[in-house]
């Protein structure tokens, strides 16, 4: 039962990174690929109907984490107090950037919100990567399962590390490059002309970044948390996840070169799914390792709610998620195809 | 530790009250937009469809602010109230997760279709997307009320390991008797807000002698919906909610009413200032025996005062609780009076030219926001000193690892950021109102 809910939460977080990932990525590239007002309106038009629903995956994942693993939710949210609050502020600012831009017809107003949208998206991508880095590296848990981390201490990986050290910053860069490439693929898929060409070029550029940062991250993860390979050694079928990720990365280069934008986008999806599932597979059953005394680490078993709640949750959760997927398919179908903005308007 | 507790409470109170200014607009307007579109679809009245489009614009601005200020609410259960989340997450995590899975997905997916898809979908499907957005927001409201109702009146739980509680019956949790009346009371309150926004804008257009055909629709829709909702807010929902409190939280009732001594035939206080040192109410103006009648349907019934309970279970801020409650009730009465007068004028076909009345209507739009905020303040202060009524005291629920300095940092950040959001919101709504329904509606269709 705990394993099932671990998979459910992992699935929802993965959906979040896939879906909000493309609109965050579009935000990262917004200033560099879209130069004219119409191009910027096109980028925003490409994510406009979706970004809010994409963000709901984060909220729903948070809610699911809350009821399935209450102690994990409480411990990690209070321990990551400052970065989470900053993430909230960034989510707010970035959402405002998207929604405010078209409200006033003035170039300064638009410039300001374009900048807010792009800066907020970039920082969020880094923070999401760094958050994953903290989970992989472990945090200074106490015997009661709580901890508190400052934003940074000395930037070295040590038991009393802060949120940001060289390892988590590296994963932050993995987040930034991955989502930038993913967003580039998405924009290329949804647009035409010069904007599409620039999005394609940027996607290729950032794919190289993905290659370098994720290789560095894979090696340093093996150094910092050697036991991440234990599950792979015991269950060899688990290698399907990193293979999927590697195949995705190859596809990103291959299809980008052939200008097959849909396939390139699917490749970056595969890369994200592969990398996240590899991490989850490697960590399991640990969900928040301890950087001090290993026995204090939080696992799916010592943080899960009781079985009645988990059991009845499966029923409504499955129904709810199937219905939600239905909405998403309907929504994406309704707005399928290239985005065209009308010449007038702002 | 005391400092940190106060800061955690202030931050949650501030972010929650601020956030709820916006969902009450969207939940109220959502219903009115559905009604306008439905009548337009049935009668072919294009002006009503344009009105719906104009209010859809206001809805979208409010929705965006509601979403961005709503995300911190769920996060704060973990960041600021970690021990409460560990304690109760197995129970209320269910309803919060359900809100995400059943309401937010519905709402956010169809909002995109509602805002961007009128041309693509055609009138019927577009109406359907409006209904879905409305349903999503009202379902979301139910899950939040169920969560709050569990904190007010725990149901469907059993003791769990390590001193926590665990879910024992999902049915009892979802059908908590407290939740039903609280929900209806809250939702009628949201419709009052939506109605007054619409009526107030209509009054402005009539007074300014511009967009008058829209002004008439807005005044008519707002006043009639306002009368129905403010009446329902008082009776039966407000009355039933009062009885919920009287029977399940009698000490809260005594504090709300400013009743320091237990008496037979207790009076209903209209105005007065509680003096906590002398344990009495200064300058009271009251209706004799009314409180006994309203609570127990008997004029002579005994109502327990604060003296009947040990001070360790008294709400921690009785004067503020007392004032919030009285402000809510006073404004609620005012809403019935204004909308009843408006309905009478409409019936006599004099409403659109009655300028003194239109002035009152136009200036009354802030009051439903104040009344809804005061109502929630009453509910939440009335729950004190408990975080979960009778089970967990508020100081035991905070995040022990988060220091006062860190809590103050984020509180100040939220204050600053939300101030900016408030300025932007007012600017955009004023801009839309200034541009007018005809202009906005035309622009939105493009």
HADDOCK unambig.tbl for C-alpha pairs under 7 A between the chains (distance, minus, plus):
assign (segid A and resid 49 and name CA) (segid B and resid 112 and name CA) 4.35 0.50 0.50
assign (segid A and resid 50 and name CA) (segid B and resid 112 and name CA) 6.83 0.50 0.50
assign (segid A and resid 52 and name CA) (segid B and resid 108 and name CA) 6.01 0.50 0.50
assign (segid A and resid 53 and name CA) (segid B and resid 105 and name CA) 6.22 0.50 0.50
assign (segid A and resid 53 and name CA) (segid B and resid 108 and name CA) 4.82 0.50 0.50
assign (segid A and resid 53 and name CA) (segid B and resid 109 and name CA) 5.60 0.50 0.50
assign (segid A and resid 56 and name CA) (segid B and resid 100 and name CA) 6.93 0.50 0.50
assign (segid A and resid 56 and name CA) (segid B and resid 104 and name CA) 6.41 0.50 0.50
assign (segid A and resid 56 and name CA) (segid B and resid 105 and name CA) 6.43 0.50 0.50
assign (segid A and resid 59 and name CA) (segid B and resid 100 and name CA) 6.25 0.50 0.50
assign (segid A and resid 60 and name CA) (segid B and resid 97 and name CA) 5.84 0.50 0.50
assign (segid A and resid 60 and name CA) (segid B and resid 100 and name CA) 4.47 0.50 0.50
assign (segid A and resid 60 and name CA) (segid B and resid 101 and name CA) 5.84 0.50 0.50
assign (segid A and resid 63 and name CA) (segid B and resid 93 and name CA) 6.15 0.50 0.50
assign (segid A and resid 63 and name CA) (segid B and resid 96 and name CA) 5.50 0.50 0.50
assign (segid A and resid 63 and name CA) (segid B and resid 97 and name CA) 3.92 0.50 0.50
assign (segid A and resid 63 and name CA) (segid B and resid 100 and name CA) 6.78 0.50 0.50
assign (segid A and resid 64 and name CA) (segid B and resid 97 and name CA) 5.00 0.50 0.50
assign (segid A and resid 66 and name CA) (segid B and resid 89 and name CA) 5.86 0.50 0.50
assign (segid A and resid 66 and name CA) (segid B and resid 93 and name CA) 5.04 0.50 0.50
assign (segid A and resid 67 and name CA) (segid B and resid 89 and name CA) 5.29 0.50 0.50
assign (segid A and resid 67 and name CA) (segid B and resid 90 and name CA) 4.91 0.50 0.50
assign (segid A and resid 67 and name CA) (segid B and resid 91 and name CA) 6.90 0.50 0.50
assign (segid A and resid 67 and name CA) (segid B and resid 93 and name CA) 3.77 0.50 0.50
assign (segid A and resid 67 and name CA) (segid B and resid 94 and name CA) 5.29 0.50 0.50
assign (segid A and resid 68 and name CA) (segid B and resid 90 and name CA) 6.78 0.50 0.50
assign (segid A and resid 70 and name CA) (segid B and resid 85 and name CA) 6.24 0.50 0.50
assign (segid A and resid 70 and name CA) (segid B and resid 86 and name CA) 5.09 0.50 0.50
assign (segid A and resid 70 and name CA) (segid B and resid 89 and name CA) 4.86 0.50 0.50
assign (segid A and resid 70 and name CA) (segid B and resid 90 and name CA) 6.14 0.50 0.50
assign (segid A and resid 71 and name CA) (segid B and resid 86 and name CA) 4.82 0.50 0.50
assign (segid A and resid 73 and name CA) (segid B and resid 78 and name CA) 6.14 0.50 0.50
assign (segid A and resid 74 and name CA) (segid B and resid 78 and name CA) 4.58 0.50 0.50
assign (segid A and resid 74 and name CA) (segid B and resid 82 and name CA) 4.36 0.50 0.50
assign (segid A and resid 74 and name CA) (segid B and resid 83 and name CA) 6.87 0.50 0.50
assign (segid A and resid 74 and name CA) (segid B and resid 85 and name CA) 5.63 0.50 0.50
assign (segid A and resid 74 and name CA) (segid B and resid 86 and name CA) 5.80 0.50 0.50
assign (segid A and resid 75 and name CA) (segid B and resid 82 and name CA) 6.56 0.50 0.50
assign (segid A and resid 77 and name CA) (segid B and resid 78 and name CA) 4.81 0.50 0.50
assign (segid A and resid 77 and name CA) (segid B and resid 79 and name CA) 4.59 0.50 0.50
assign (segid A and resid 78 and name CA) (segid B and resid 78 and name CA) 5.74 0.50 0.50
assign (segid A and resid 78 and name CA) (segid B and resid 79 and name CA) 3.94 0.50 0.50
assign (segid A and resid 78 and name CA) (segid B and resid 80 and name CA) 6.30 0.50 0.50
assign (segid A and resid 78 and name CA) (segid B and resid 82 and name CA) 6.03 0.50 0.50
assign (segid A and resid 78 and name CA) (segid B and resid 399 and name CA) 6.12 0.50 0.50
assign (segid A and resid 78 and name CA) (segid B and resid 402 and name CA) 6.70 0.50 0.50
assign (segid A and resid 81 and name CA) (segid B and resid 79 and name CA) 5.45 0.50 0.50
assign (segid A and resid 85 and name CA) (segid B and resid 410 and name CA) 6.95 0.50 0.50
assign (segid A and resid 88 and name CA) (segid B and resid 72 and name CA) 6.23 0.50 0.50
assign (segid A and resid 92 and name CA) (segid B and resid 68 and name CA) 4.98 0.50 0.50
assign (segid A and resid 95 and name CA) (segid B and resid 68 and name CA) 6.82 0.50 0.50
assign (segid A and resid 147 and name CA) (segid B and resid 401 and name CA) 6.32 0.50 0.50
assign (segid A and resid 148 and name CA) (segid B and resid 401 and name CA) 5.72 0.50 0.50
assign (segid A and resid 148 and name CA) (segid B and resid 402 and name CA) 6.89 0.50 0.50
assign (segid A and resid 305 and name CA) (segid B and resid 90 and name CA) 5.32 0.50 0.50
assign (segid A and resid 306 and name CA) (segid B and resid 166 and name CA) 6.48 0.50 0.50
assign (segid A and resid 308 and name CA) (segid B and resid 167 and name CA) 6.84 0.50 0.50
assign (segid A and resid 308 and name CA) (segid B and resid 168 and name CA) 6.73 0.50 0.50
assign (segid A and resid 309 and name CA) (segid B and resid 90 and name CA) 6.91 0.50 0.50
assign (segid A and resid 309 and name CA) (segid B and resid 167 and name CA) 5.62 0.50 0.50
assign (segid A and resid 320 and name CA) (segid B and resid 101 and name CA) 5.57 0.50 0.50
assign (segid A and resid 320 and name CA) (segid B and resid 102 and name CA) 5.73 0.50 0.50
assign (segid A and resid 321 and name CA) (segid B and resid 101 and name CA) 6.47 0.50 0.50
assign (segid A and resid 324 and name CA) (segid B and resid 105 and name CA) 5.86 0.50 0.50
assign (segid A and resid 324 and name CA) (segid B and resid 106 and name CA) 6.97 0.50 0.50
assign (segid A and resid 327 and name CA) (segid B and resid 109 and name CA) 6.32 0.50 0.50
assign (segid A and resid 328 and name CA) (segid B and resid 109 and name CA) 6.67 0.50 0.50
assign (segid A and resid 331 and name CA) (segid B and resid 109 and name CA) 6.39 0.50 0.50
